[in-house]
Amino acid sequence: MFIKKIIKNIKEKIRNKLKVMIGIDIIQEEIDSVYYILDKGIDIKAFPKAEGALREYQLAETELLRIFHEVCRKLNLTYWLDWGTLLGAVRHNGFIPWDDDLDVAMPREDYNKAKTVLVDEFSRLGFNTVIKNAIYIWNEKIGVALDIFAVDSVEYDGDIVKLQKKAKDFYSECIRIYEPGGWRNMEDVDELREKMIPAEKGKLIYYNAVETCGRLYAFKPEDIFPLKKHTFEQYEFFVPNNENVYVGTQYSDYLSYPRQGILHHAKSGVPIYLKAAENNESLVDFTAKLSEISIN
């Protein structure tokens, strides 16, 4: 115990020396100053849209989202924009300028139906449908993709912290069972969820499928339903009834600039929005083809 304390003190002294030597404190102060100026002087809602290949990719994704919307209407599936896509709708009326993916949510009942009916619908349009801890629709050559996440509902006794602890334990059990299998076998997840996050007499809440991110975000029914439409790029899509509460639950400081690094999705080390160029495909041409598709 004494030796560990000595080692800890030595490490702390080295860390402080390094801070002085390379100016970490000064650099952090400069970074904080930049963010202060951004937050106070430049409204994040007015941030310019993406440019170049990333913007072309976003426009292709928008057409995929439109097609998805029409397919859901045809098959009577309920969905709404979620995660970064919902944040983009609320804050930018379209994509977050640096974002490169599409996220939507479905109630568990619709999600389970979607796992079977969406495969045929999108395969004939040239898209693969992969089912792991979510439903992933994507075009391998172009890289354009859409992620569908389930939203569960349960009655609880009012103690959200207790429910979040149960959800965390459930996620840990999922990892224990299904890793390193890459989430290929999901048959027992529903049974495990019902066992570890059981219903209790109380209020009805909705929460994200914990197996996708390991953390439970709880929503009141009236914060989601009835759904309403919101502008996203040149179209309108469904969003939760109280979209600001919903987004604020997922991203507490969503009207400020992000402090984390901006990371793009990648496939085999290549940013997903550059996948088309890697395969000598045109995002502009692909977008034009998608825009001609109408689902009746």
C-alpha positions as CSV (number, residue, x, y, z in Angstrom):
1,M,0.0,0.0,0.0
2,F,2.9,2.3,1.0
3,I,4.7,1.6,-2.3
4,K,1.6,2.3,-4.4
5,K,1.3,5.6,-2.7
6,I,4.9,6.5,-3.5
7,I,4.4,5.5,-7.1
8,K,1.3,7.6,-7.4
9,N,3.1,10.6,-6.0
10,I,5.9,10.2,-8.5
11,K,3.5,9.9,-11.4
12,E,1.7,13.0,-10.2
13,K,5.0,15.0,-10.1
14,I,6.0,13.8,-13.5
15,R,2.6,14.8,-14.9
16,N,2.9,18.3,-13.4
17,K,6.5,18.7,-14.8
18,L,5.3,17.7,-18.3
19,K,2.5,20.2,-18.1
20,V,5.0,22.9,-17.4
21,M,7.5,21.7,-20.0
22,I,5.0,21.5,-22.9
23,G,2.6,24.1,-21.9
24,I,-0.5,22.0,-21.5
25,D,-2.1,24.4,-19.2
26,I,-1.5,27.3,-21.6
27,I,-2.8,25.3,-24.6
28,Q,-5.9,24.3,-22.7
29,E,-6.5,27.9,-21.8
30,E,-6.2,28.9,-25.5
31,I,-8.7,26.1,-26.4
32,D,-11.1,27.3,-23.8
33,S,-10.8,30.8,-25.1
34,V,-11.6,29.7,-28.7
35,Y,-14.7,27.8,-27.5
36,Y,-15.8,30.8,-25.5
37,I,-15.6,33.0,-28.6
38,L,-17.4,30.4,-30.7
39,D,-20.2,29.9,-28.1
40,K,-20.7,33.6,-27.4
41,G,-20.0,35.0,-30.9
42,I,-21.1,32.5,-33.5
43,D,-24.5,30.9,-33.3
44,I,-24.0,27.2,-33.9
45,K,-27.4,27.1,-35.6
46,A,-25.9,29.4,-38.3
47,F,-22.8,27.3,-38.9
48,P,-22.3,26.8,-42.7
49,K,-23.2,23.5,-44.3
50,A,-20.6,21.0,-45.2
51,E,-18.8,21.3,-48.6
52,G,-17.2,19.0,-51.1
53,A,-17.4,15.2,-50.8
54,L,-19.0,15.3,-47.4
55,R,-21.8,17.5,-48.6
56,E,-22.4,15.2,-51.6
57,Y,-22.5,12.3,-49.3
58,Q,-25.1,14.0,-47.0
59,L,-27.3,14.8,-50.0
60,A,-27.2,11.1,-51.1
61,E,-28.1,10.1,-47.5
62,T,-31.0,12.6,-47.6
63,E,-32.5,10.8,-50.6
64,L,-32.0,7.4,-48.8
65,L,-33.9,8.9,-45.8
66,R,-36.7,10.0,-48.1
67,I,-37.0,6.5,-49.5
68,F,-37.0,5.0,-46.1
69,H,-39.8,7.4,-45.0
70,E,-41.9,6.3,-48.0
71,V,-41.2,2.6,-47.3
72,C,-42.3,3.1,-43.7
73,R,-45.5,4.8,-44.9
74,K,-46.2,1.9,-47.3
75,L,-45.6,-0.7,-44.7
76,N,-47.3,1.2,-41.8
77,L,-44.1,1.4,-39.8
78,T,-43.6,4.0,-37.1
79,Y,-40.2,5.8,-37.0
80,W,-38.7,9.1,-35.9
81,L,-35.3,10.8,-36.4
82,D,-32.9,10.0,-33.5
83,W,-29.5,10.8,-32.1
84,G,-27.3,13.0,-34.3
85,T,-29.9,13.1,-37.1
86,L,-32.5,14.5,-34.8
87,L,-30.0,16.9,-33.3
88,G,-29.2,18.1,-36.9
89,A,-32.9,18.6,-37.6
90,V,-33.5,20.5,-34.4
91,R,-30.4,22.6,-34.6
92,H,-29.7,22.9,-38.3
93,N,-32.9,21.8,-40.1
94,G,-30.6,19.3,-41.8
95,F,-27.3,17.5,-41.2
96,I,-25.0,18.6,-38.6
97,P,-22.3,20.2,-40.8
98,W,-19.7,17.6,-39.9
99,D,-22.0,14.6,-39.6
100,D,-21.9,11.6,-41.9
101,D,-24.6,9.1,-40.9
102,L,-28.3,8.7,-40.5
103,D,-30.0,7.5,-37.3
104,V,-33.7,6.7,-36.8
105,A,-35.6,5.0,-34.1
106,M,-38.6,2.7,-34.0
107,P,-40.8,1.3,-31.2
108,R,-39.8,-2.3,-30.5
109,E,-42.9,-3.8,-32.2
110,D,-42.3,-1.9,-35.4
111,Y,-38.5,-2.6,-35.2
112,N,-39.2,-6.4,-35.0
113,K,-41.4,-6.2,-38.0
114,A,-38.9,-4.1,-39.9
115,K,-36.2,-6.8,-39.4
116,T,-38.1,-9.0,-41.9
117,V,-40.0,-6.6,-44.2
118,L,-37.2,-4.1,-45.0
119,V,-34.8,-6.7,-46.4
120,D,-36.7,-7.3,-49.6
121,E,-37.7,-3.6,-50.0
122,F,-34.1,-2.4,-49.9
123,S,-32.4,-5.3,-51.6
124,R,-34.2,-4.5,-54.8
125,L,-32.9,-1.0,-54.6
126,G,-29.3,-2.1,-54.3
127,F,-28.9,-1.9,-50.5
128,N,-27.8,-4.5,-48.0
129,T,-29.7,-5.0,-44.8
130,V,-27.6,-6.2,-41.8
131,I,-29.1,-7.0,-38.5
132,K,-26.9,-6.9,-35.4
133,N,-27.6,-4.8,-32.4
134,A,-29.5,-2.5,-34.8
135,I,-30.7,-2.7,-38.3
136,Y,-28.2,-1.3,-40.8
137,I,-29.2,-0.4,-44.4
138,W,-26.3,0.4,-46.6
139,N,-24.8,0.4,-50.1
140,E,-21.4,-1.2,-50.0
141,K,-19.9,0.5,-53.1
142,I,-21.1,4.0,-52.2
143,G,-21.0,3.8,-48.5
144,V,-24.4,5.5,-48.0
145,A,-26.1,4.0,-44.9
146,L,-29.0,4.3,-42.4
147,D,-29.1,2.9,-38.9
148,I,-32.3,1.9,-37.2
149,F,-32.5,1.6,-33.5
150,A,-35.2,0.1,-31.3
151,V,-36.9,2.0,-28.5
152,D,-38.4,-0.1,-25.7
153,S,-41.1,0.7,-23.2
154,V,-41.7,-0.5,-19.7
155,E,-43.6,0.5,-16.6
156,Y,-41.4,1.6,-13.7
157,D,-41.8,2.8,-10.1
158,G,-40.4,6.2,-10.7
159,D,-36.8,5.5,-9.7
160,I,-34.8,6.2,-13.0
161,V,-31.5,5.7,-11.3
162,K,-32.4,2.2,-10.3
163,L,-33.7,1.5,-13.8
164,Q,-30.4,2.8,-15.3
165,K,-28.4,0.5,-13.0
166,K,-30.5,-2.5,-14.3
167,A,-29.9,-1.4,-17.8
168,K,-26.1,-1.1,-17.2
169,D,-26.1,-4.7,-15.8
170,F,-28.1,-5.9,-18.8
171,Y,-25.6,-4.3,-21.2
172,S,-22.7,-5.9,-19.3
173,E,-24.4,-9.3,-19.6
174,C,-24.9,-8.7,-23.4
175,I,-21.2,-8.0,-23.8
176,R,-20.3,-11.1,-21.8
177,I,-22.5,-13.4,-23.9
178,Y,-22.1,-11.9,-27.3
179,E,-18.6,-10.7,-27.5
180,P,-16.3,-11.4,-29.3
181,G,-19.0,-12.7,-31.6
182,G,-19.6,-9.3,-33.0
183,W,-23.3,-9.2,-32.0
184,R,-24.1,-11.9,-34.6
185,N,-26.4,-13.8,-32.3
186,M,-29.2,-11.7,-31.0
187,E,-32.0,-14.3,-30.5
188,D,-31.8,-14.3,-26.7
189,V,-31.5,-10.5,-26.2
190,D,-35.2,-9.8,-25.8
191,E,-35.6,-12.6,-23.2
192,L,-32.6,-11.3,-21.4
193,R,-33.9,-7.7,-21.4
194,E,-37.3,-8.8,-20.0
195,K,-35.5,-10.7,-17.2
196,M,-33.0,-7.9,-16.3
197,I,-35.2,-4.9,-16.9
198,P,-38.6,-6.2,-15.7
199,A,-41.7,-4.1,-15.7
200,E,-42.8,-2.7,-12.3
201,K,-46.2,-1.2,-11.4
202,G,-45.9,2.5,-12.1
203,K,-45.6,5.0,-15.0
204,L,-44.9,4.0,-18.6
205,I,-41.7,5.2,-20.1
206,Y,-39.8,4.7,-23.3
207,Y,-36.1,4.1,-23.5
208,N,-33.4,3.5,-26.1
209,A,-32.4,-0.1,-26.8
210,V,-29.6,-0.4,-24.2
211,E,-27.7,-3.0,-26.2
212,T,-26.8,-0.4,-28.8
213,C,-24.9,2.0,-26.5
214,G,-24.9,0.6,-23.0
215,R,-26.8,3.6,-21.4
216,L,-30.5,4.1,-20.8
217,Y,-32.1,7.4,-21.7
218,A,-35.7,7.6,-20.5
219,F,-38.6,9.5,-22.1
220,K,-42.1,10.2,-21.1
221,P,-44.7,9.0,-23.7
222,E,-45.9,12.5,-24.3
223,D,-42.3,13.6,-25.2
224,I,-42.4,11.2,-28.1
225,F,-46.1,10.9,-29.2
226,P,-47.9,12.1,-31.1
227,L,-45.0,12.4,-33.6
228,K,-44.8,15.5,-35.8
229,K,-42.9,16.5,-38.9
230,H,-39.8,18.6,-39.0
231,T,-37.7,20.0,-41.8
232,F,-34.5,18.0,-42.6
233,E,-32.7,19.4,-45.6
234,Q,-35.3,19.7,-48.4
235,Y,-37.8,17.3,-46.9
236,E,-39.9,16.7,-43.8
237,F,-39.6,13.7,-41.6
238,F,-41.0,12.5,-38.3
239,V,-39.5,13.7,-35.0
240,P,-40.6,13.3,-31.3
241,N,-43.5,15.5,-30.1
242,N,-41.2,17.4,-27.7
243,E,-38.0,17.2,-29.8
244,N,-36.1,19.7,-27.6
245,V,-36.6,17.6,-24.4
246,Y,-35.7,14.5,-26.4
247,V,-32.5,15.9,-27.8
248,G,-31.6,17.6,-24.5
249,T,-31.8,14.2,-22.8
250,Q,-29.3,12.7,-25.2
251,Y,-27.1,15.8,-25.6
252,S,-27.3,18.0,-22.5
253,D,-25.5,21.0,-24.0
254,Y,-26.7,20.6,-27.6
255,L,-26.7,24.3,-28.5
256,S,-22.9,24.7,-27.8
257,Y,-20.0,23.6,-29.9
258,P,-18.8,20.0,-29.3
259,R,-15.7,19.7,-27.1
260,Q,-14.9,16.2,-28.3
261,G,-13.0,15.5,-31.5
262,I,-15.1,15.2,-34.6
263,L,-14.7,11.6,-35.9
264,H,-16.0,10.3,-39.2
265,H,-17.3,6.8,-39.7
266,A,-14.8,4.7,-41.6
267,K,-14.7,1.4,-43.4
268,S,-11.3,-0.3,-43.7
269,G,-9.7,2.9,-42.7
270,V,-11.4,5.0,-45.4
271,P,-13.9,7.7,-44.2
272,I,-17.3,6.5,-45.2
273,Y,-18.1,9.6,-47.3
274,L,-15.0,8.9,-49.5
275,K,-16.1,5.3,-50.2
276,A,-17.6,6.2,-53.5
277,A,-14.5,7.9,-54.8
278,E,-12.4,4.9,-53.7
279,N,-14.6,2.7,-55.8
280,N,-14.6,5.1,-58.7
281,E,-18.3,5.8,-58.2
282,S,-20.0,9.2,-58.4
283,L,-22.0,10.4,-55.4
284,V,-23.8,13.0,-57.5
285,D,-24.9,10.3,-60.0
286,F,-26.0,8.0,-57.2
287,T,-28.0,10.8,-55.6
288,A,-29.7,11.5,-58.9
289,K,-30.7,7.8,-59.3
290,L,-32.1,7.7,-55.7
291,S,-34.1,10.9,-56.3
292,E,-35.9,9.2,-59.2
293,I,-37.1,6.4,-56.9
294,S,-40.7,6.7,-55.6
295,I,-42.3,4.1,-53.3
296,N,-46.0,3.6,-53.8
